[in-house]
């Protein structure tokens, strides 16, 4: 409960910078979603041909660099995130909708499980909150 109160306090603070608010969204999500070792926020760009991360948080309180994922490289994953509100892959490396990222994304980052919640505006997907389990299937 405290995490949600803290998040509300941060998000409603008019003098706090947007990047600090986005980081707090990731921090709280990591606390309340079991197994979320990594949490990132993404936006759809170029007419849904790519997604770009705006915040990459790891539970050890590190923030990573911006990442870009393109439709042309991860077609089945894009089909899943654009057509669904939630993409859940306990074994992301073998799941039919996410296995396309196995060698390029999951293995190098030691990611095993994925939970994506798609953000909508006027019923159109605009972004993603992505939770990933590192080192184990969750």
C-alpha positions in Angstrom: 0.0 0.0 0.0 2.8 2.4 0.9 4.3 2.0 -2.7 1.0 3.3 -4.2 0.8 6.2 -1.8 4.4 7.1 -2.7 3.7 6.8 -6.4 0.6 9.0 -6.1 2.6 11.6 -4.2 5.3 11.7 -6.9 2.9 11.7 -9.8 0.8 14.6 -8.4 3.9 16.7 -7.5 3.7 19.6 -10.1 7.3 20.7 -9.6 8.9 17.2 -10.1 10.4 16.6 -13.5 8.8 14.1 -15.9 11.8 11.8 -15.9 11.7 11.4 -12.1 8.0 10.5 -12.4 8.7 7.9 -15.0 11.5 6.4 -12.9 9.2 6.2 -9.9 6.6 4.3 -12.0 9.3 1.8 -12.7 10.5 1.6 -9.1 6.9 1.0 -7.8 6.1 -1.5 -10.5 9.2 -3.4 -9.6 8.1 -3.5 -6.0 4.5 -4.6 -6.5 4.9 -7.0 -9.5 6.3 -10.3 -8.3 9.4 -11.3 -10.3 9.9 -8.0 -12.0 13.6 -7.6 -11.8 13.6 -5.2 -14.8 10.9 -2.7 -15.6 10.9 -0.5 -18.6 8.6 2.1 -20.2 8.3 2.1 -24.0 6.6 4.3 -26.7 5.4 3.2 -30.1 6.9 5.3 -32.9 6.9 5.6 -36.7 3.4 4.3 -37.2 3.9 1.2 -35.0 7.1 0.1 -36.8 9.2 0.4 -33.7 9.1 0.8 -29.9 11.7 2.9 -28.1 12.4 2.7 -24.3 12.2 5.9 -22.3 13.2 4.4 -19.0 15.0 1.1 -18.3 15.1 0.2 -14.6 16.8 -2.8 -12.9 15.9 -3.8 -9.4 19.5 -3.1 -8.3 18.6 0.5 -8.8 20.4 1.0 -12.1 19.0 2.7 -15.1 20.1 1.6 -18.5 20.4 3.1 -21.9 17.6 3.7 -24.4 16.7 0.6 -26.5 14.9 0.4 -29.8 13.1 -2.6 -31.1 11.8 -2.8 -34.7 8.8 -4.5 -36.2 10.9 -5.9 -39.0 13.1 -7.8 -36.5 10.4 -8.9 -34.0 7.2 -9.3 -36.1 5.4 -11.9 -33.9 6.1 -9.9 -30.7 4.7 -6.7 -32.4 1.6 -8.6 -33.4 1.1 -9.6 -29.8 1.6 -6.2 -28.2 -0.5 -4.3 -30.8 -3.4 -6.7 -30.6 -3.5 -7.4 -26.9 -3.7 -5.5 -23.6 -1.4 -7.9 -21.9 1.4 -10.1 -23.2 2.4 -12.8 -20.6 5.2 -15.2 -21.4 6.5 -17.2 -18.4 9.1 -18.8 -20.6 9.7 -15.9 -23.0 12.5 -17.7 -24.8 10.1 -20.4 -26.0 6.7 -18.6 -26.1 5.4 -18.3 -29.7 4.9 -14.6 -29.5 8.2 -13.7 -27.9 10.7 -16.4 -28.9 11.8 -14.1 -31.8 13.8 -12.1 -29.2 15.5 -15.1 -27.7 19.0 -14.7 -29.1 19.2 -11.0 -29.6 17.5 -9.7 -26.4 16.6 -12.4 -23.8 19.8 -14.4 -23.7 22.3 -11.4 -23.6 20.2 -9.8 -20.8 19.6 -13.1 -19.0 15.8 -12.6 -19.3 13.5 -15.6 -18.8 10.0 -14.2 -18.3 8.1 -11.3 -19.7 4.9 -9.4 -18.7 3.9 -6.5 -20.9 0.9 -4.2 -20.2 0.0 -2.1 -23.2 -1.0 1.5 -22.5 -3.8 2.9 -24.7 -5.1 6.4 -25.5 -8.5 6.6 -27.1 -8.3 2.8 -27.7 -5.0 3.0 -29.6 -1.8 1.5 -28.2 0.7 4.2 -27.3 3.2 2.5 -25.0 4.2 -0.4 -22.9 5.1 -1.1 -19.3 7.4 -4.1 -19.5 8.3 -6.4 -16.6 11.0 -9.0 -17.0 12.3 -11.7 -14.7 16.1 -12.1 -14.8 17.9 -15.4 -14.2 14.8 -17.5 -13.7 11.4 -18.4 -15.1 8.8 -16.6 -13.1 
